[in-house]
Amino acid sequence: MGEFGIGQPVPRTEDPRLLQGRGQYGDDFLLANQCYGYFLRSPHANAKILSLEVSAAKLAPGVKLILTGKDWEGAGFSPFPVAVPRQKRDGSPMFTGPRKALSSDRVRLVGDEVAFIVAESYSQAKDAAELIEVDYEIMPSVTASKDAIKENAPVIWDECPDNECFFYELGNKIAVENALAAAAHKTQISYHINRISANAMEPRISIGDYDRRLDRYTLHTSTQSVHGIRDHVASIMNLPPSKVRVVSGDVGGAFGMKGDIYHDQILVLWASKLLERPVKWTADRTESLM
């Protein structure tokens, strides 16, 4: 059939290397003099941040840097991009929340990032996170999507009072309505989709490495889209793409969730520039599920 024929078996050339333990996944990248990042995350689905005190954590053993939402606001970064822009029911552009890598005044989901702690070791960064004091004003929240668009539902973004980001339809609506009208039998079903998680064997990992000599950033990350991540990083950090290099080794499962930009990918690069040292963050299983 020749090369690439339909139905032709394709030999898996990577198997011997991976089965012999010679793979190189995200956590296998170890850079000289690297330090480690850890996130303090919100335990609440919807709450105002009344105060955030990090002074004790800054004095904890091994701590090199703590970044908060106030730091993010003062850094001058651009908004995170929207991959697929849609429209509202009236044809106007979709609502886009002012997404930030660290929350400053409010958290809007369980797991929202409140602070990024960098220390000499992962354990030291995690211990320091427990010293950060956050005063939350807990607000009402909903879990089911259908409840979020009901009248009097808690408003997530004040700029979007109906909680509807966009409205999207696909297909020929008139033809479908005509077919239903002419149908001999009609069945109506409500589907309740279980909550799912793209729970890959390898969690997400990011290592930021800023080279002051060349004024250039290198991001080691477990991603499906090195060029897309490079362009997103450059856009958010207001850099030309030539200043950003993205490296991905073997990826231990992704299922789509490793294809887009995440907050940690920006924060490790920013922290690396501030410290002039590589900064590594690895998600634990709880973070991966959140």
Buried (B, 14 or more C-beta within 10 A) or exposed (E): EEEEEEEEEEEEEEEEEBEEEEBEBBBEBEBEEBBBBBBBBBEBBBBEBEEBEBEEBBEBEBBBBBBBBEBBEEBEBEEBBBEEEEEBEEEEEBBBBEEBBBBBEBBBBBBBBBBBBBBBEBEBBBBBBEBBEBEBEEBEBBEEEEEBEEEEBEBBBEEBEBBEBBEEEEEEEEEEEEEEEEEEEEEEEEEEEEEEEEEBEBBBBBBBBBBEEEEBBBBBBBBBBBEBBBBBBBBBBEBEBEBBBBBBBBBBEBEEBBEBBBBBBBBBBBBBBBBEBBBBBBBEEEBBEB
